[in-house]
Amino acid sequence: MKRMIIFCMFFFCSSMVLTAASPRTVKYKQILKTIEQLETMVKDKDAELLHTPENPAEGCLYTAVTCFKKGVQKLKPASSQENTKFKKAIRLINKFTYRDSGEQCESTCESYEKKTPKEFLKGFANLMQ
């Protein structure tokens, strides 16, 4: 009887470990959700155009993330009522880190096309997915 209980406990615990999402996946989903929230709050008309990395090469992911993080600093809220939520979302994205692969990247932030803030955030969301 004890063996059966121990076996059931072991089986239950191991199945829970297998179904739990990795911390990295949870972090990426949280960042993605924050970016989607920013899309609704960001000022898009008369706003500064931002360099938007699209389809970066494998070795340039760190550069692309850095470009997006710099661009997020230039975003403005659409209304003053959403200012606190907006600042909180920006702070969360600033805490996001991506490990540098150490590979040399040919492109710089300035080499990417400039787009509107909403298109910029859509590009960031695509990268996070």
Disulfide bonds with the S-S distance in Angstrom:
Cys60-Cys105 1.99
Cys67-Cys109 1.84
